[in-house]
């Protein structure tokens, strides 16, 4: 009987030895990438340490003109927060403002100024020059307390004003020194990021063998790689969402411990204001047989002739001191939830019945976001394997990454609130519905696939109704199937399987709407207590062009400091109220991977030459038209908001990927040189698109982690801005 040694030896000879050369090749390539990433981390990212290694520090603490405590700390206060040190007369490369670690963690701004060989007086920003920017540091991140200066010759006088947004005085300073040696810091996430980027560059280089591994020819191997990719992406987006702990609503002994109950292994807590609890409150109401929220509106709201006039509501709120719930539907003396009810049925109601606690909204966004990632990946896989012959693993991965990163799902993870949950649910249902329908097209007895796909599509109406328009792709997908079958038992059964879920879900939602508002089509959005009177909003043609510009062709507002993006400036000639939140540019400008859409006509002609059916062309056309129509609907019904980009971006991305697959099918006879050029171009377009999408996730916005915990985010930024 073979022992363990014999088993290992057999396994080595059977599986490893024949591929020893290949394994050795891969090992040394990975090792080289590892060493290169290590060099980046230890040398490039720590070059400040290397260049200041032989510095001779000078302590300037004795010249600090601030009061001192009994233990020798210097105190900056509201009345006295400016340090001025004169007659230094030294070449200064950096300053180390050492803050005492035993004080409140907060972000601090230092307004710096100095005189040097080129300036006999302190200088600042003028009409024609830009002065010294504020230095942002964290009292909890020692690395951020070092900063370089670029002076002309020797510095004579130095001035530092210690201030900041919502800074809490007093601020305690241990010492000030110049020309310090920067501390060496090995940042694991930065090293892993460098390793991943170098690895991806190597994998996606034009001559990579990954472009020779065909999806059709190597099904098992490619599925393993795709599964591994999805797992890695899921871990990354989960880590990003959980990083914004202030919006997660889950507490343990070492995560959000300030909200931990001290007893349970894990507990939930309320995030944001009262209006953000409306899904959870609706779940509680449903258990009591009520369709409205139990919270009683203030009396003045019931007496107002027009409770939807925000100005009048706010005035009465000031007079009475009674607050009303914002962004909820109000009708006949009750608060209602106008957001789709499906997330309540999926998450909040069962969670409340089982635990008695409010379901954490961010976890719902995470779950549906992961389902979207899996769904859109297997949908793309379906297209690649069964509708195209020459899609390689490299081409698949090259487009799978932007399909996820640029779809808008990352921004929903940035703000995983009850505003984002219906959108995330709708996106997940949309891609799974498309996948199930694609399976139905090639299955003989497709009743189950029809039911599953149509049910997913129908459920969108209970989440984000406008996204349900993506169901229009059923026309090019099934028109030929039903037309050629004619009227027979099979076609009738399939058609019933197709429409039955829409009818069932439609009846349920119609009954829900009628019970609340007396109309089967009224979801309650018009009764929303929001920024404007939705009952009077209507549809205005003049809103369309500003919306199309903002959503599709507005250039980004770039800056020279990480994350290199600022909210765009929005101007309009629409002489009415425009609902507008922070946005970062139009998708057709900021996502170059979509530029392939401009070549749709010649690309589709390539497809039509080799295929008699025009199914793919029909799907692409429907996706583009629906995407534009959804964007217009969003602007008309609600406004221009960054999270709304997710409503239509994934449709445009799918259309762009299908066009790219068509091009890929037709480049087999091209000279190798031109194929490599095309891959390089695609790489650049994808890279820019992904970088832009990722950077939008790190812009500081109100309520996000980087705004709420600026002191912690400042340390993270210093790890990125290693050259400061």
N, C-alpha and C positions, 0 to 999 in steps of 0.2 A: 504494500500500500504506500503510495507516494507521501512523503512528509512535506512540511512547509517549504523546505529548501528546494525540493524537486519541483514543487508547484511554481515557485518564483522563477526558477531556471527555465521551466517550460514556457511560462508567460513571457520571459525576456526573449527567448529564441523565437517564439511564435509572433510576437507583436512588436517588440522593440528592435531587435537586431536587424530585421529587413529594412527598417526605416531609420537606422542609426545615423546615417549621413544627414538625413533631413532633420532629425531631432537636434543633432549637433549644430547644424546651420541655424536653426531657430534659436537654440540656447545662446549662441554667441551674439546673434543679433539683439536679442532681449538684453543680454548682459551689456552690450555696447550702449543701448538706449538707456539702461539703468545708470551706467557711468556718466553718460552725457547729462542726464537729469541731475545727478549728484553734483556734477561740475557746475551746472547752472545754479543750484541751491547754495553750494558752498563758496563759489567764486563770484558769479555774476550778481546773484541776489544779496550777497554779503560783501560786495566790492567796497562799500563804505568802511567796513572793518579793515579790509586790506589796505586801503589808501590812507587810513588814519592810524595804522598800527604803530608808527614811530612818532606819533604826535607827543608833544610835551604839554600836558594840561596845565592851565592856570586857573586857580580858584579866585573868583571875584566876590565871594560871599561877604567879605569884610566891608565891601563898598555898597552893599544893599541898603538903601535908605527907607527901610520899612521897620515897623515895631517888631520886637522879638518877644517870644514867650520865655518862661523860666527855663525851659529845656532847649533853648537855642533855635527854635523854629521862627521863621519870618512870617508875618501875617499881612496878607493883602485884604483890604476891606473895601466897602463901597466908597468911603471917603478917601481912602489912600490905597490906590491899586496900581500906581505907576512907579516903576523902578528906573532910576537914572544913574548910570555909572559913567563917570567922567575920567578923562586923562588915562585911557587904557593904552593907546599907542602901540597896538600889537596887530599883526596879521591874524585875522580870525577866519577859520574855516568852518567852525560849527560852535553852537551854544548848547549847553546842557542845563536846562531849567529843571532841577530835581525837586519834584513835589513830594510832600510827605504822604506815605501810603495809608496812614491812619486818618483818613478823612473821607467825606462823602465821595462816592464815585460819580464823576460828572465830566462833561466835555468843557474844556476851557479854551478860550481864544486869547492869543497874545498878539497885540498890535505892536509890531517891531519897527524901530527906526534907529538910524545911526548916522554919524558923520564920518567921512573917510577922506582919502586924498582927493577925491573928485567932488566932495560935497562938504562945504564948511558949515552948512546948516542942515537941519533935518528936512527931508524931502518927502513928498507924498504925491498922490495922483493929481494930475492937472489935466487941462484940456488936451494936451499933446503927449503926456507921459503917463505911465502906470507906475504907481509906487509899490512899496513892499506889501505883498498880500498878508493877511492875518495867518498866523501859525495856529493850527488847530491841534490840541493835544488832549489826552485823557489822564485824569488823576490815577486811573487804575491800570494804565498801560505804560510802563517805564520807557519802552522803545519809542513812543510818540513824543517823549520829552526831549529828544535830541533833534536838532534841526540845523541844516546848513545855511550859511549866508554867503552871498556873492558881493563882497565889498571891493572897492577900488583902492588898492594899497592898504595902508594901516588904518585901523578903526580907532578914532579918538574917543568919541562919546557914544554911549549905547543907551537906548530908551526902550522899555518894555511896559506896555499897559496890559494888565491882566483883566480880561473881561470875558464875555461870552453870552450866548443865548440862554436866558433863564438860569444864569450861574448863581450858585448859592455861596455867599460869603459867610464867614471868612475862608480864605484859601491859604493853606499852610505850605511854605516853601522851605526845603531843607538847605539848598545851596544853589549857587550859580557858578558855572565854570565854562571855560572856552577851550577849544582845541582838544577835546576829549577823543579817546579811541572809542569808536562805536562798538557796542557789544555784539558778539557773534550770535546769531539766532538761526537755529535750524527749524524751519516751519514745515511740519509734515504735510499739511494739505497743499502747500505751495510746491513741495517736491513731487507729490503725487500728481498734481496738475501738470507740472512740467513733463513728467514721465508720460502721462496720458497724451499730451499734445504732440510730443516727439513721436510717440508710438503711432498716433493717428496719421501724422505727416508721412511716416515711413510706410504705413499700410496703404495709404491712398495715393502714393506717388504714381505717376503715369505707368512706370514699368513694373509695378507690383503684380505679383502672381494672383492677387485677390481678384483681378479683372479677368482672369482665365478660368476661375472656378464658376462654372455655370450652375444656376439654380436647378435647372431641369436635370442635369447630368449627375449632380452630387446632392440629392435631396436630404440625406441623413446628416451629412457634414454641415451643410448650409443651415439646416434647422437648428443644430446645436449651437452654431455661432450666433445666429439670430436670437435664440433664447438667451444666451449669455449676454448679448448686447442689451436686450430688454431688461434683464435683471440689473445690470450695471446702471442703466438709465433710471430705473425705478429707485434704486438706492440713492442716486444723486438727487433726484427731485424730492424724495422723502426727506433727505437731510436738509435740503434747502427750505422746505416748508416748515420743518420742525425747528430750524434755526430761528424763525420768527416766533419765539415762544410766547410773546405777548398776545398773539392772535390764535393760539392753538386751543386753549381752554381745557387742557389736561395737566394735572399736577401729580407729582410723585415726591418721594423724599429727596430726590436730587434733580428734579426738573420742575421748574415753576414752583419751587418749594415754598415760596411766600404764600401760595394759594393751597398748599397741601393741608389736609385736615388732620394730619398727624396720626391717623389710625389706619385708614384704608391703604392697600398697596398702590391704588390709583384712584383719583377722584376727579370729577369735572367741576368747572367753575364758569361763571358768566364772563363773557368777553364783550367789550364795547358797551354801548348804552342800552336802554330799555327796548328801543325799537329793533335792536339786533337779536332780541330773544323771541321774536314773533313766531318763528317756526316751532320753537320749543313750547311756547304758550299755546299755539294752535293744537299741538299734540295733547296737551293737558285738557283743552276744551273738548277735543274729539272723544276723549275717554268719558266725558260727562254728557255726550250727545249734543254738543253745541258746535256750530260752525263759525262762530265769532269768538274773539278774544274776550276773556273774562274781565280784563282791566276796564274799569269804567272811564269813559271820556269825561273831561271837565264839563261843567254845566254850560259854560259860555259857548262851547263848540256846538252843543245841541240847540242853542238859541240863535246862533248866527244865521242870517239869511243866506250867506254864501260861505260855508266853512272851508272852501277850497282856496280862498284868497289868503295867501301866506302873510301878506302885510297886515291884514286885519287880525289874523290868528296871533301873530307875534305881538301885536299891540295889546290884545286882551290878555295874553300870557303874562306880559309885564305888569299889567294893571292888577291882575288877580293873584299872580304868583303860582298859578296852577299850570303845570306843564302838560302838553299834549304829546302823543306819540307821533314821531315823524316817519314818513315813508311807509305808512300803513294805509289801507283803504278804510274810509269812514263812510258809513251809510246808516241812516235811520237810527242814530244813537248808539251804534256799536262799531268797534274796530274789527276789521277783517284783514286777512292776509291775501294780497293780490298776486304774490309770487306763486308759481306753480305748486300744486299740492303733492305731487309725486315724491319729492324728497322727504316730506313729512311721513308719508306712508312707508317709504323705504327705510328710513333711519330713525327719526325722532319718536314716532309712535311706538314701535316695538322696543326701542331702547328705554323709553319711559316706563312702559308696562313691565319690563324685566327688572330694571334697576331703580326706578323712581327718580332718576336724575335726568338732567337735560343732556341731550346728545351733543357732543362737541362738533360744531360745524366744520372745523378745519379737517377733522378726520374724514368726514363725508367727502369734502373736496379732494382729499388725498386718495380715498378709495376710488372715486369716480375718475379722477385724473389718471390713476394707474390703469384702470379699465380702458380708458381712452388710449393710453400708450400701447397697451397690448392689442386692442382692437384695430387701431390704425396700422400697426405693424403687420398683423396677420392679413389685413385687407390688402396692404401693399404686397405681401408675400403671395396672396392669391392672384393678383394681377400679374406678378412677375413669373409665376410658374405655369399658369394656365391660359394666359392670353398673349404672352410674348415668348419667343423661343431663345433669345440671346441675352437675357438679363443675367449678368454675373453677380456674384456675391458683393463685389466691390461697388457696382452701380447701385445695387439694392441699398447697401449701407450708406452710400453717399447721399441718398435721398431720404432714407428713413430718419436720419438724424435731424435734418431741417423740418421734416414733417412734424416732428414732436417739438423741437425747440422753437419753431417759428409759428406754431399754430395758435399761440395765445395762452396755452395751458400753463406756461411758466408764470405768466402774470397773474393768473388765477391762484397759483400757489403763493405768490407774493402777498396777496390779500385773500386768504382762504375764509372769507366771510359768507354770510347768508346771501349776499349779492352774487357771489361767485358760484355757490353750490348749484343753483338751477342751471347755470351755463355749463358747468362741468358735467352734470347729469345728462344734459341734452347732447353734448359732444360725444360722450360715451355711448349713449343710445344710438346716435347717428351712425357712428363708424361700425358698431356691431350690427345695426340694421342693414347697412350696405354689405357687410361681409356675409350675413345670412342670405341675403338676396342673391349675392354672387354664387353662393353654393347652390341655391335653388335653380339657377340658370342651367347648370350642368348635371342636375340630378333627375333621374327618370321619375321617381315618386318623391316630389319635392314639397309635399304638403307641410311637413314639419318645418322645413326651412322657410317656407312662405310665412307660416304663422309666427315663427321666431323673429324674422326680419320685420314684418309688419307690426308686430307687438312693440318692438323697440322703437320703430318710427312713430307709432301712435303715442307712446309714452312721452315723447318729446313735447307733445301738446300740453302735458301737465307739468312741464319743467320750463321750457323756453319756446313758446309757440312758433316764433318766426323761424327758428332753425328747422322746424318740421318741413319747410319748403324744400329741403334737400331730398325729400321723398319723391320729388318730381323726376329723379333719375330713373324711377321705375318705368317711365315711358320708353326711353331707349333700351333699357335692359330687357323688358318683357313684351314690347310691342310685337316683335317678330314671332315670339313664341306663341302668344295667344292668337295672332292672326293666322299662322300656318296650321295650328291645330284645328281651327274651326270650332263649331259648336258640338261638343261631345262630352261624355261623362267626365273624362279626365280634365278637360279644359275648364268645365264648370266647377269641378271640385277644387282645382287649383285656384280658380278665381275667387271662390268662396273662402278658401284658406288665406288668400291674399287680403281680402277686404274685411273679413270677420273681425280681426283684432282692432282695426280702425273703428268699426261700428261699436264694438264692445267698449273700448276706452272712450270713444266719443259720447256714448250714452252715459257712462259714469261721470265724465266731466260736465256734460250738459246738465245732469241732475244736480251735481254739486253747485254749479253756477246758478241754476234756477232756484234752488233752495236758499241761496244767499241773496241774490239780487233780482230774482223774478225773470231772468232771461237766460236762455241756454248758451248764448254766445258771450255773455258778459263775465269776464274774468275779474273785473273790479279795478283794473288799472286806471280807469277814468276817475275813480273816487280816491285816488292816492293823495295823501296830505304831503305834498312835496314842494319843490321850489316854485312851481307855477300851477295854475288852475288847469288840471288835465281835462276837466269837463269842457273847457273852452279851447283846448289846444288845436284840435282839428288837424287837417293835412294842408300844408302850405307848399306850393311849388317852389317858392323862393328859398326854401330851406335846402333844396336838393343839391344845388351846385356847391354851396359851402361845405356840405356834408361829404360830397364826393371828393372835393379837394382835400379835406382833412383826413378822410379815411384812406384815400388812395394815392394822392400825388403830392402831398405836402412834404417838403424836404425836412430832414431832422435838424435840430438845433444843437450843433456840435460845440464842444469846449475842449480846452487842453488839459483838463484835470479829470482823473478818474471819478465817475464812470464815463466821462467824455460826452454825456448826453444831458441836455437840459430840456424841460418842457418847451414845446414849440409855441411860437407867438401866433395867436389866432385873431384874425381881423375879418370882418364881414360887412357887407352892405345890406344885410337883411335887417330891416328896421322893425324888429320885433324881438321878443325874448328868445335867446339861444341858450339851451342847456349845454354847458361845456365844462368838462373836467380836464385834468392834466392828460395830454397825449404827447407822443414822441415822434410823429411823422406818419406819412402814408405808406401803406404796405408795398405799393408798386415801386416806390423810390427806395425804401429802407430794406426791402427784402429782394436783393438782385436775383435770387433764385427764381423769382416770378417773371423775370424779363423774358423767359422763354415763351410766355403767353403772347407776346407781341409777334411771334413767328408762327402762330397757330395755323394760319391758312396754308402756307407751304408745307408745314410738317404733316398736317392732316391729309394733304394730297399724296404724300408718300405712303401713308397707311391705306388710303383708298385704292392705290394701285395694286396692292397685294391682297386686299380683303374685299369681298363682295359686300359684306355687311358693314354698316357704318355705326355699329354699337358704341365703340370707343369714342368716335367723333361726337356722337349724340351725348354721351355721358359728359365729355369735356365741355361741350356747349352749354348743357343744362347747368353744370356746376358753376360756370362763369356767370351766366345770367342770374342764377339764384343768388350767388354771392353778392352781386351788385344790388339786387333787389332787397336783400336782407339788410345791407348797409343803409339803404334809403329808408327802409322801415324803421330801423333803429333810430335814425336821426329824426324822423317824423314823430315817432311815438315817445321817445325818451331823450334823445340828444346825442352828443358826441363824447364818448367816454372810452378810455383805453381798454377796459375789460370787454367792451363790445366788439373789439377787433376779433376776439375769439369766435364770435358768431359766424363769421364768413371766411376768415383766413384759411381754415383747414380745407374749405372747398376749392379755393384758388390753388393751394399747394398740391392737392390731389390732381387737379387738372394739369398743373405744371409738370408733375412727376410722370403722368401718363404721356405727355408730349415728349418728355425726355426719353422715356422707354421706346417710343416710336423712332426717334432719332437713333437711339442705340441699335435698334433692329436693322437700320439701313446703313450703318457705317462699316459693315464687315468688309466691303470691297474698297474702302478708302485706303490710301497709303498710310502706313503705320505712323508716319510723322504727323499727319493731320489728325489721326485718332488721338495721339498723345496731346496735341495742342488743345483739342476739344475737352479732354479730361482735365487739363490744367485750368481751362476757362471755367468749367463746371466747379472745380475745386475752389477757385477764387470766389465765385458767386455764392456757393454754399457757405464758405468760411465767413464772408462778410455778413450774410444773412443771420447765421448762428451767433456771431459775435454781437451784432446789434441786438438780437433778441435777448441774449444773456445779460448784456449791459443794462437794458431797461429794468431788469430785476434788481439792480443795485443802486438805482437812483433813489435818493432819500425823498420819501413822500410822507405826508401827514399820516400818522397812525402805524406806519411800518416799523419794523424792528430798528432800522437805522435812525429813525426819528425818535422813537420812544427810549431806546438805549444808545444814545449817541456816544456815550463814553466807551461802551463795548465795541461799537462799530468803528470807532476811531482807531482802536488797536488793530482791527482787521484791515482797515485801509492802509495803515503803515506797513503791514506785511506785503501789500500790493505795491505801494509807492516806495519801493526800497531805495530809490535814488534820492529821496528827500533828506 
